[in-house]
Each structure stands twice: as structure tokens, then as C-alpha cells.
Amino acid sequence: MTIPELIDSLIAASCEEMPDEARKSLDDAIDHIVSSMNDEELNNLFQMGLGKMEKEDYEQLLMESILSQNIACA
């Protein structure tokens, strides 16, 4: 299993119903893995994720991110 596959699996697991404490621990594990990646690995992970998205899903995510001020428009 590659790191991107592991991260995908952990994210999918965190979407399942579970106690809040377990979800926080899982989110912390995901954060730890992602924060230890270098810029190139993060970019590759990001590109792989975008490749799996439909255009409509990407546009919706982009708009939600802009509205929630998670990213900026240039």
C-alpha cells in the first residue's frame, strides 16, 4: 500500500460513524502523515486527488473553499 492509498483509506475510515475520540485520533494520524511529507510528495498527492475528481465536484469544492476562506483567488 502506498502512502496516498493509506491516506485515502484513513480518510474513508474517518467518514464512517465512530466515537468522537476515535475520529479525533484518526484525524491526528492523517495530519501527522501529511505534515511529514515534503512539497513534492504533497503536490503529487494533490494531483492524484484532482485526477479522481469529476469537473463538477472540483468546481463545487473550489467554491466551498473560497466561501469558507480556505483558499484565496488571484
PDB file of N, CA, C and O in Angstrom:
ATOM      1  N   MET A   1       0.848  -1.168   0.000  1.00  0.00           N
ATOM      2  CA  MET A   1       0.000   0.000   0.000  1.00  0.00           C
ATOM      3  C   MET A   1       0.899   1.239   0.000  1.00  0.00           C
ATOM      4  O   MET A   1       1.826   1.348   0.802  1.00  0.00           O
ATOM      5  N   THR A   2       0.611   2.159  -0.904  1.00  0.00           N
ATOM      6  CA  THR A   2       1.392   3.393  -0.983  1.00  0.00           C
ATOM      7  C   THR A   2       0.857   4.405   0.030  1.00  0.00           C
ATOM      8  O   THR A   2      -0.233   4.238   0.577  1.00  0.00           O
ATOM      9  N   ILE A   3       1.631   5.443   0.266  1.00  0.00           N
ATOM     10  CA  ILE A   3       1.193   6.478   1.211  1.00  0.00           C
ATOM     11  C   ILE A   3      -0.108   7.141   0.752  1.00  0.00           C
ATOM     12  O   ILE A   3      -1.006   7.329   1.574  1.00  0.00           O
ATOM     13  N   PRO A   4      -0.246   7.505  -0.539  1.00  0.00           N
ATOM     14  CA  PRO A   4      -1.536   8.070  -0.960  1.00  0.00           C
ATOM     15  C   PRO A   4      -2.709   7.110  -0.731  1.00  0.00           C
ATOM     16  O   PRO A   4      -3.792   7.542  -0.337  1.00  0.00           O
ATOM     17  N   GLU A   5      -2.502   5.824  -0.973  1.00  0.00           N
ATOM     18  CA  GLU A   5      -3.559   4.839  -0.731  1.00  0.00           C
ATOM     19  C   GLU A   5      -3.881   4.753   0.757  1.00  0.00           C
ATOM     20  O   GLU A   5      -5.045   4.635   1.140  1.00  0.00           O
ATOM     21  N   LEU A   6      -2.852   4.813   1.590  1.00  0.00           N
ATOM     22  CA  LEU A   6      -3.049   4.789   3.037  1.00  0.00           C
ATOM     23  C   LEU A   6      -3.852   5.999   3.491  1.00  0.00           C
ATOM     24  O   LEU A   6      -4.790   5.872   4.278  1.00  0.00           O
ATOM     25  N   ILE A   7      -3.480   7.166   2.995  1.00  0.00           N
ATOM     26  CA  ILE A   7      -4.203   8.389   3.360  1.00  0.00           C
ATOM     27  C   ILE A   7      -5.650   8.302   2.903  1.00  0.00           C
ATOM     28  O   ILE A   7      -6.555   8.660   3.657  1.00  0.00           O
ATOM     29  N   ASP A   8      -5.888   7.832   1.674  1.00  0.00           N
ATOM     30  CA  ASP A   8      -7.257   7.656   1.183  1.00  0.00           C
ATOM     31  C   ASP A   8      -8.048   6.717   2.079  1.00  0.00           C
ATOM     32  O   ASP A   8      -9.212   6.977   2.385  1.00  0.00           O
ATOM     33  N   SER A   9      -7.422   5.630   2.499  1.00  0.00           N
ATOM     34  CA  SER A   9      -8.098   4.662   3.368  1.00  0.00           C
ATOM     35  C   SER A   9      -8.429   5.272   4.722  1.00  0.00           C
ATOM     36  O   SER A   9      -9.517   5.057   5.256  1.00  0.00           O
ATOM     37  N   LEU A  10      -7.491   6.034   5.276  1.00  0.00           N
ATOM     38  CA  LEU A  10      -7.737   6.679   6.562  1.00  0.00           C
ATOM     39  C   LEU A  10      -8.846   7.723   6.467  1.00  0.00           C
ATOM     40  O   LEU A  10      -9.681   7.834   7.364  1.00  0.00           O
ATOM     41  N   ILE A  11      -8.849   8.482   5.385  1.00  0.00           N
ATOM     42  CA  ILE A  11      -9.895   9.486   5.193  1.00  0.00           C
ATOM     43  C   ILE A  11     -11.247   8.799   5.036  1.00  0.00           C
ATOM     44  O   ILE A  11     -12.239   9.245   5.613  1.00  0.00           O
ATOM     45  N   ALA A  12     -11.292   7.723   4.264  1.00  0.00           N
ATOM     46  CA  ALA A  12     -12.547   6.977   4.101  1.00  0.00           C
ATOM     47  C   ALA A  12     -13.025   6.430   5.445  1.00  0.00           C
ATOM     48  O   ALA A  12     -14.219   6.457   5.743  1.00  0.00           O
ATOM     49  N   ALA A  13     -12.096   5.939   6.249  1.00  0.00           N
ATOM     50  CA  ALA A  13     -12.463   5.411   7.566  1.00  0.00           C
ATOM     51  C   ALA A  13     -12.989   6.520   8.470  1.00  0.00           C
ATOM     52  O   ALA A  13     -13.900   6.297   9.267  1.00  0.00           O
ATOM     53  N   SER A  14     -12.417   7.713   8.346  1.00  0.00           N
ATOM     54  CA  SER A  14     -12.856   8.817   9.204  1.00  0.00           C
ATOM     55  C   SER A  14     -14.258   9.308   8.842  1.00  0.00           C
ATOM     56  O   SER A  14     -14.894  10.012   9.625  1.00  0.00           O
ATOM     57  N   CYS A  15     -14.732   8.937   7.664  1.00  0.00           N
ATOM     58  CA  CYS A  15     -16.085   9.308   7.242  1.00  0.00           C
ATOM     59  C   CYS A  15     -17.146   8.353   7.805  1.00  0.00           C
ATOM     60  O   CYS A  15     -18.342   8.635   7.749  1.00  0.00           O
ATOM     61  N   GLU A  16     -16.693   7.234   8.342  1.00  0.00           N
ATOM     62  CA  GLU A  16     -17.615   6.261   8.932  1.00  0.00           C
ATOM     63  C   GLU A  16     -18.052   6.746  10.314  1.00  0.00           C
ATOM     64  O   GLU A  16     -17.394   7.580  10.935  1.00  0.00           O
ATOM     65  N   GLU A  17     -19.168   6.209  10.773  1.00  0.00           N
ATOM     66  CA  GLU A  17     -19.657   6.575  12.096  1.00  0.00           C
ATOM     67  C   GLU A  17     -18.758   5.954  13.159  1.00  0.00           C
ATOM     68  O   GLU A  17     -18.483   4.754  13.142  1.00  0.00           O
ATOM     69  N   MET A  18     -18.306   6.799  14.087  1.00  0.00           N
ATOM     70  CA  MET A  18     -17.434   6.328  15.164  1.00  0.00           C
ATOM     71  C   MET A  18     -17.481   7.350  16.290  1.00  0.00           C
ATOM     72  O   MET A  18     -17.935   8.475  16.085  1.00  0.00           O
ATOM     73  N   PRO A  19     -17.022   6.976  17.468  1.00  0.00           N
ATOM     74  CA  PRO A  19     -16.977   7.933  18.580  1.00  0.00           C
ATOM     75  C   PRO A  19     -16.078   9.122  18.245  1.00  0.00           C
ATOM     76  O   PRO A  19     -15.117   8.987  17.488  1.00  0.00           O
ATOM     77  N   ASP A  20     -16.392  10.266  18.803  1.00  0.00           N
ATOM     78  CA  ASP A  20     -15.627  11.485  18.522  1.00  0.00           C
ATOM     79  C   ASP A  20     -14.152  11.335  18.863  1.00  0.00           C
ATOM     80  O   ASP A  20     -13.294  11.829  18.131  1.00  0.00           O
ATOM     81  N   GLU A  21     -13.850  10.660  19.960  1.00  0.00           N
ATOM     82  CA  GLU A  21     -12.453  10.483  20.361  1.00  0.00           C
ATOM     83  C   GLU A  21     -11.682   9.668  19.322  1.00  0.00           C
ATOM     84  O   GLU A  21     -10.527   9.971  19.024  1.00  0.00           O
ATOM     85  N   ALA A  22     -12.321   8.638  18.777  1.00  0.00           N
ATOM     86  CA  ALA A  22     -11.681   7.812  17.749  1.00  0.00           C
ATOM     87  C   ALA A  22     -11.470   8.621  16.469  1.00  0.00           C
ATOM     88  O   ALA A  22     -10.424   8.518  15.830  1.00  0.00           O
ATOM     89  N   ARG A  23     -12.466   9.424  16.099  1.00  0.00           N
ATOM     90  CA  ARG A  23     -12.342  10.253  14.895  1.00  0.00           C
ATOM     91  C   ARG A  23     -11.206  11.262  15.064  1.00  0.00           C
ATOM     92  O   ARG A  23     -10.444  11.501  14.127  1.00  0.00           O
ATOM     93  N   LYS A  24     -11.087  11.858  16.263  1.00  0.00           N
ATOM     94  CA  LYS A  24     -10.016  12.823  16.503  1.00  0.00           C
ATOM     95  C   LYS A  24      -8.651  12.134  16.392  1.00  0.00           C
ATOM     96  O   LYS A  24      -7.719  12.697  15.816  1.00  0.00           O
ATOM     97  N   SER A  25      -8.530  10.935  16.934  1.00  0.00           N
ATOM     98  CA  SER A  25      -7.265  10.197  16.841  1.00  0.00           C
ATOM     99  C   SER A  25      -6.924   9.880  15.392  1.00  0.00           C
ATOM    100  O   SER A  25      -5.767   9.985  14.986  1.00  0.00           O
ATOM    101  N   LEU A  26      -7.925   9.493  14.615  1.00  0.00           N
ATOM    102  CA  LEU A  26      -7.710   9.189  13.201  1.00  0.00           C
ATOM    103  C   LEU A  26      -7.316  10.454  12.438  1.00  0.00           C
ATOM    104  O   LEU A  26      -6.404  10.420  11.613  1.00  0.00           O
ATOM    105  N   ASP A  27      -7.994  11.562  12.709  1.00  0.00           N
ATOM    106  CA  ASP A  27      -7.646  12.829  12.067  1.00  0.00           C
ATOM    107  C   ASP A  27      -6.229  13.264  12.439  1.00  0.00           C
ATOM    108  O   ASP A  27      -5.494  13.793  11.605  1.00  0.00           O
ATOM    109  N   ASP A  28      -5.852  13.038  13.700  1.00  0.00           N
ATOM    110  CA  ASP A  28      -4.487  13.367  14.127  1.00  0.00           C
ATOM    111  C   ASP A  28      -3.459  12.526  13.374  1.00  0.00           C
ATOM    112  O   ASP A  28      -2.398  13.028  13.001  1.00  0.00           O
ATOM    113  N   ALA A  29      -3.768  11.253  13.150  1.00  0.00           N
ATOM    114  CA  ALA A  29      -2.860  10.377  12.401  1.00  0.00           C
ATOM    115  C   ALA A  29      -2.708  10.863  10.962  1.00  0.00           C
ATOM    116  O   ALA A  29      -1.600  10.895  10.428  1.00  0.00           O
ATOM    117  N   ILE A  30      -3.820  11.242  10.337  1.00  0.00           N
ATOM    118  CA  ILE A  30      -3.772  11.775   8.965  1.00  0.00           C
ATOM    119  C   ILE A  30      -2.930  13.044   8.939  1.00  0.00           C
ATOM    120  O   ILE A  30      -2.071  13.203   8.072  1.00  0.00           O
ATOM    121  N   ASP A  31      -3.173  13.956   9.894  1.00  0.00           N
ATOM    122  CA  ASP A  31      -2.410  15.203   9.969  1.00  0.00           C
ATOM    123  C   ASP A  31      -0.922  14.932  10.119  1.00  0.00           C
ATOM    124  O   ASP A  31      -0.100  15.592   9.483  1.00  0.00           O
ATOM    125  N   HIS A  32      -0.575  13.965  10.956  1.00  0.00           N
ATOM    126  CA  HIS A  32       0.837  13.637  11.186  1.00  0.00           C
ATOM    127  C   HIS A  32       1.500  13.118   9.900  1.00  0.00           C
ATOM    128  O   HIS A  32       2.619  13.507   9.569  1.00  0.00           O
ATOM    129  N   ILE A  33       0.794  12.237   9.186  1.00  0.00           N
ATOM    130  CA  ILE A  33       1.348  11.685   7.940  1.00  0.00           C
ATOM    131  C   ILE A  33       1.545  12.798   6.914  1.00  0.00           C
ATOM    132  O   ILE A  33       2.609  12.908   6.304  1.00  0.00           O
ATOM    133  N   VAL A  34       0.514  13.620   6.728  1.00  0.00           N
ATOM    134  CA  VAL A  34       0.578  14.673   5.713  1.00  0.00           C
ATOM    135  C   VAL A  34       1.620  15.727   6.084  1.00  0.00           C
ATOM    136  O   VAL A  34       2.342  16.216   5.215  1.00  0.00           O
ATOM    137  N   SER A  35       1.703  16.076   7.361  1.00  0.00           N
ATOM    138  CA  SER A  35       2.663  17.111   7.764  1.00  0.00           C
ATOM    139  C   SER A  35       4.109  16.642   7.634  1.00  0.00           C
ATOM    140  O   SER A  35       5.020  17.469   7.589  1.00  0.00           O
ATOM    141  N   SER A  36       4.332  15.337   7.575  1.00  0.00           N
ATOM    142  CA  SER A  36       5.701  14.832   7.421  1.00  0.00           C
ATOM    143  C   SER A  36       6.108  14.683   5.957  1.00  0.00           C
ATOM    144  O   SER A  36       7.239  14.294   5.667  1.00  0.00           O
ATOM    145  N   MET A  37       5.200  14.989   5.035  1.00  0.00           N
ATOM    146  CA  MET A  37       5.510  14.877   3.604  1.00  0.00           C
ATOM    147  C   MET A  37       6.201  16.147   3.130  1.00  0.00           C
ATOM    148  O   MET A  37       5.946  17.233   3.650  1.00  0.00           O
ATOM    149  N   ASN A  38       7.086  16.005   2.132  1.00  0.00           N
ATOM    150  CA  ASN A  38       7.735  17.181   1.557  1.00  0.00           C
ATOM    151  C   ASN A  38       6.824  17.782   0.482  1.00  0.00           C
ATOM    152  O   ASN A  38       5.785  17.213   0.148  1.00  0.00           O
ATOM    153  N   ASP A  39       7.225  18.930  -0.050  1.00  0.00           N
ATOM    154  CA  ASP A  39       6.394  19.650  -1.017  1.00  0.00           C
ATOM    155  C   ASP A  39       6.088  18.824  -2.259  1.00  0.00           C
ATOM    156  O   ASP A  39       4.964  18.847  -2.762  1.00  0.00           O
ATOM    157  N   GLU A  40       7.076  18.101  -2.750  1.00  0.00           N
ATOM    158  CA  GLU A  40       6.870  17.290  -3.962  1.00  0.00           C
ATOM    159  C   GLU A  40       5.849  16.174  -3.700  1.00  0.00           C
ATOM    160  O   GLU A  40       4.971  15.922  -4.525  1.00  0.00           O
ATOM    161  N   GLU A  41       5.973  15.513  -2.550  1.00  0.00           N
ATOM    162  CA  GLU A  41       5.022  14.446  -2.207  1.00  0.00           C
ATOM    163  C   GLU A  41       3.611  15.004  -2.044  1.00  0.00           C
ATOM    164  O   GLU A  41       2.639  14.391  -2.486  1.00  0.00           O
ATOM    165  N   LEU A  42       3.504  16.177  -1.406  1.00  0.00           N
ATOM    166  CA  LEU A  42       2.187  16.798  -1.236  1.00  0.00           C
ATOM    167  C   LEU A  42       1.584  17.185  -2.582  1.00  0.00           C
ATOM    168  O   LEU A  42       0.388  16.995  -2.806  1.00  0.00           O
ATOM    169  N   ASN A  43       2.408  17.726  -3.477  1.00  0.00           N
ATOM    170  CA  ASN A  43       1.916  18.098  -4.798  1.00  0.00           C
ATOM    171  C   ASN A  43       1.443  16.864  -5.568  1.00  0.00           C
ATOM    172  O   ASN A  43       0.401  16.902  -6.222  1.00  0.00           O
ATOM    173  N   ASN A  44       2.206  15.775  -5.493  1.00  0.00           N
ATOM    174  CA  ASN A  44       1.805  14.540  -6.168  1.00  0.00           C
ATOM    175  C   ASN A  44       0.491  14.011  -5.599  1.00  0.00           C
ATOM    176  O   ASN A  44      -0.384  13.570  -6.345  1.00  0.00           O
ATOM    177  N   LEU A  45       0.358  14.056  -4.285  1.00  0.00           N
ATOM    178  CA  LEU A  45      -0.874  13.612  -3.632  1.00  0.00           C
ATOM    179  C   LEU A  45      -2.050  14.468  -4.083  1.00  0.00           C
ATOM    180  O   LEU A  45      -3.125  13.949  -4.382  1.00  0.00           O
ATOM    181  N   PHE A  46      -1.843  15.782  -4.132  1.00  0.00           N
ATOM    182  CA  PHE A  46      -2.879  16.715  -4.566  1.00  0.00           C
ATOM    183  C   PHE A  46      -3.284  16.439  -6.012  1.00  0.00           C
ATOM    184  O   PHE A  46      -4.475  16.398  -6.323  1.00  0.00           O
ATOM    185  N   GLN A  47      -2.306  16.251  -6.895  1.00  0.00           N
ATOM    186  CA  GLN A  47      -2.593  15.989  -8.303  1.00  0.00           C
ATOM    187  C   GLN A  47      -3.345  14.676  -8.484  1.00  0.00           C
ATOM    188  O   GLN A  47      -4.249  14.590  -9.315  1.00  0.00           O
ATOM    189  N   MET A  48      -2.978  13.651  -7.711  1.00  0.00           N
ATOM    190  CA  MET A  48      -3.677  12.366  -7.797  1.00  0.00           C
ATOM    191  C   MET A  48      -5.134  12.530  -7.380  1.00  0.00           C
ATOM    192  O   MET A  48      -6.035  11.967  -8.003  1.00  0.00           O
ATOM    193  N   GLY A  49      -5.357  13.304  -6.322  1.00  0.00           N
ATOM    194  CA  GLY A  49      -6.721  13.541  -5.853  1.00  0.00           C
ATOM    195  C   GLY A  49      -7.544  14.293  -6.876  1.00  0.00           C
ATOM    196  O   GLY A  49      -8.714  13.975  -7.088  1.00  0.00           O
ATOM    197  N   LEU A  50      -6.944  15.292  -7.515  1.00  0.00           N
ATOM    198  CA  LEU A  50      -7.652  16.060  -8.542  1.00  0.00           C
ATOM    199  C   LEU A  50      -7.976  15.186  -9.746  1.00  0.00           C
ATOM    200  O   LEU A  50      -9.020  15.356 -10.376  1.00  0.00           O
ATOM    201  N   GLY A  51      -7.084  14.251 -10.069  1.00  0.00           N
ATOM    202  CA  GLY A  51      -7.306  13.367 -11.212  1.00  0.00           C
ATOM    203  C   GLY A  51      -8.513  12.466 -11.023  1.00  0.00           C
ATOM    204  O   GLY A  51      -9.121  12.030 -12.000  1.00  0.00           O
ATOM    205  N   LYS A  52      -8.866  12.181  -9.774  1.00  0.00           N
ATOM    206  CA  LYS A  52     -10.003  11.304  -9.476  1.00  0.00           C
ATOM    207  C   LYS A  52     -11.333  12.056  -9.421  1.00  0.00           C
ATOM    208  O   LYS A  52     -12.397  11.439  -9.397  1.00  0.00           O
ATOM    209  N   MET A  53     -11.269  13.393  -9.400  1.00  0.00           N
ATOM    210  CA  MET A  53     -12.485  14.197  -9.245  1.00  0.00           C
ATOM    211  C   MET A  53     -13.159  14.464 -10.586  1.00  0.00           C
ATOM    212  O   MET A  53     -12.499  14.645 -11.609  1.00  0.00           O
ATOM    213  N   GLU A  54     -14.454  14.482 -10.555  1.00  0.00           N
ATOM    214  CA  GLU A  54     -15.219  14.936 -11.714  1.00  0.00           C
ATOM    215  C   GLU A  54     -15.151  16.460 -11.745  1.00  0.00           C
ATOM    216  O   GLU A  54     -14.925  17.091 -10.712  1.00  0.00           O
ATOM    217  N   LYS A  55     -15.345  17.055 -12.917  1.00  0.00           N
ATOM    218  CA  LYS A  55     -15.246  18.500 -13.055  1.00  0.00           C
ATOM    219  C   LYS A  55     -16.233  19.212 -12.130  1.00  0.00           C
ATOM    220  O   LYS A  55     -15.886  20.222 -11.517  1.00  0.00           O
ATOM    221  N   GLU A  56     -17.454  18.697 -12.024  1.00  0.00           N
ATOM    222  CA  GLU A  56     -18.470  19.333 -11.186  1.00  0.00           C
ATOM    223  C   GLU A  56     -18.063  19.286  -9.712  1.00  0.00           C
ATOM    224  O   GLU A  56     -18.259  20.254  -8.978  1.00  0.00           O
ATOM    225  N   ASP A  57     -17.496  18.154  -9.285  1.00  0.00           N
ATOM    226  CA  ASP A  57     -17.046  18.025  -7.897  1.00  0.00           C
ATOM    227  C   ASP A  57     -15.916  19.005  -7.606  1.00  0.00           C
ATOM    228  O   ASP A  57     -15.870  19.615  -6.537  1.00  0.00           O
ATOM    229  N   TYR A  58     -15.004  19.151  -8.568  1.00  0.00           N
ATOM    230  CA  TYR A  58     -13.886  20.074  -8.399  1.00  0.00           C
ATOM    231  C   TYR A  58     -14.392  21.502  -8.270  1.00  0.00           C
ATOM    232  O   TYR A  58     -13.939  22.249  -7.403  1.00  0.00           O
ATOM    233  N   GLU A  59     -15.335  21.884  -9.133  1.00  0.00           N
ATOM    234  CA  GLU A  59     -15.876  23.239  -9.089  1.00  0.00           C
ATOM    235  C   GLU A  59     -16.597  23.493  -7.767  1.00  0.00           C
ATOM    236  O   GLU A  59     -16.478  24.574  -7.191  1.00  0.00           O
ATOM    237  N   GLN A  60     -17.338  22.507  -7.292  1.00  0.00           N
ATOM    238  CA  GLN A  60     -18.049  22.662  -6.024  1.00  0.00           C
ATOM    239  C   GLN A  60     -17.050  22.802  -4.872  1.00  0.00           C
ATOM    240  O   GLN A  60     -17.222  23.667  -4.014  1.00  0.00           O
ATOM    241  N   LEU A  61     -16.022  21.974  -4.842  1.00  0.00           N
ATOM    242  CA  LEU A  61     -15.005  22.053  -3.802  1.00  0.00           C
ATOM    243  C   LEU A  61     -14.301  23.408  -3.843  1.00  0.00           C
ATOM    244  O   LEU A  61     -14.047  24.013  -2.801  1.00  0.00           O
ATOM    245  N   LEU A  62     -13.993  23.873  -5.029  1.00  0.00           N
ATOM    246  CA  LEU A  62     -13.333  25.164  -5.182  1.00  0.00           C
ATOM    247  C   LEU A  62     -14.201  26.279  -4.619  1.00  0.00           C
ATOM    248  O   LEU A  62     -13.716  27.120  -3.862  1.00  0.00           O
ATOM    249  N   MET A  63     -15.485  26.294  -4.981  1.00  0.00           N
ATOM    250  CA  MET A  63     -16.385  27.337  -4.489  1.00  0.00           C
ATOM    251  C   MET A  63     -16.552  27.262  -2.975  1.00  0.00           C
ATOM    252  O   MET A  63     -16.542  28.292  -2.301  1.00  0.00           O
ATOM    253  N   GLU A  64     -16.704  26.066  -2.438  1.00  0.00           N
ATOM    254  CA  GLU A  64     -16.841  25.916  -0.993  1.00  0.00           C
ATOM    255  C   GLU A  64     -15.580  26.399  -0.281  1.00  0.00           C
ATOM    256  O   GLU A  64     -15.666  27.023   0.777  1.00  0.00           O
ATOM    257  N   SER A  65     -14.421  26.117  -0.845  1.00  0.00           N
ATOM    258  CA  SER A  65     -13.158  26.548  -0.248  1.00  0.00           C
ATOM    259  C   SER A  65     -13.028  28.065  -0.272  1.00  0.00           C
ATOM    260  O   SER A  65     -12.572  28.671   0.697  1.00  0.00           O
ATOM    261  N   ILE A  66     -13.427  28.669  -1.373  1.00  0.00           N
ATOM    262  CA  ILE A  66     -13.371  30.127  -1.472  1.00  0.00           C
ATOM    263  C   ILE A  66     -14.324  30.753  -0.472  1.00  0.00           C
ATOM    264  O   ILE A  66     -13.950  31.686   0.239  1.00  0.00           O
ATOM    265  N   LEU A  67     -15.545  30.257  -0.407  1.00  0.00           N
ATOM    266  CA  LEU A  67     -16.544  30.816   0.501  1.00  0.00           C
ATOM    267  C   LEU A  67     -16.173  30.638   1.961  1.00  0.00           C
ATOM    268  O   LEU A  67     -16.491  31.494   2.785  1.00  0.00           O
ATOM    269  N   SER A  68     -15.511  29.550   2.293  1.00  0.00           N
ATOM    270  CA  SER A  68     -15.101  29.326   3.679  1.00  0.00           C
ATOM    271  C   SER A  68     -13.744  29.950   3.974  1.00  0.00           C
ATOM    272  O   SER A  68     -13.211  29.789   5.072  1.00  0.00           O
ATOM    273  N   GLN A  69     -13.181  30.661   2.999  1.00  0.00           N
ATOM    274  CA  GLN A  69     -11.916  31.373   3.113  1.00  0.00           C
ATOM    275  C   GLN A  69     -10.738  30.434   3.393  1.00  0.00           C
ATOM    276  O   GLN A  69      -9.779  30.812   4.066  1.00  0.00           O
ATOM    277  N   ASN A  70     -10.824  29.198   2.865  1.00  0.00           N
ATOM    278  CA  ASN A  70      -9.702  28.269   2.995  1.00  0.00           C
ATOM    279  C   ASN A  70      -8.647  28.502   1.927  1.00  0.00           C
ATOM    280  O   ASN A  70      -7.488  28.130   2.107  1.00  0.00           O
ATOM    281  N   ILE A  71      -9.040  29.116   0.813  1.00  0.00           N
ATOM    282  CA  ILE A  71      -8.078  29.455  -0.235  1.00  0.00           C
ATOM    283  C   ILE A  71      -8.393  30.850  -0.745  1.00  0.00           C
ATOM    284  O   ILE A  71      -9.485  31.370  -0.516  1.00  0.00           O
ATOM    285  N   ALA A  72      -7.458  31.442  -1.422  1.00  0.00           N
ATOM    286  CA  ALA A  72      -7.642  32.790  -1.949  1.00  0.00           C
ATOM    287  C   ALA A  72      -7.701  32.751  -3.468  1.00  0.00           C
ATOM    288  O   ALA A  72      -7.129  31.863  -4.099  1.00  0.00           O
ATOM    289  N   CYS A  73      -8.391  33.710  -4.041  1.00  0.00           N
ATOM    290  CA  CYS A  73      -8.442  33.858  -5.504  1.00  0.00           C
ATOM    291  C   CYS A  73      -7.397  34.866  -5.914  1.00  0.00           C
ATOM    292  O   CYS A  73      -7.161  35.857  -5.223  1.00  0.00           O
ATOM    293  N   ALA A  74      -6.786  34.608  -7.025  1.00  0.00           N
ATOM    294  CA  ALA A  74      -5.798  35.566  -7.540  1.00  0.00           C
ATOM    295  C   ALA A  74      -6.260  36.065  -8.887  1.00  0.00           C
ATOM    296  O   ALA A  74      -5.581  36.883  -9.508  1.00  0.00           O
TER     297      ALA A  74
END
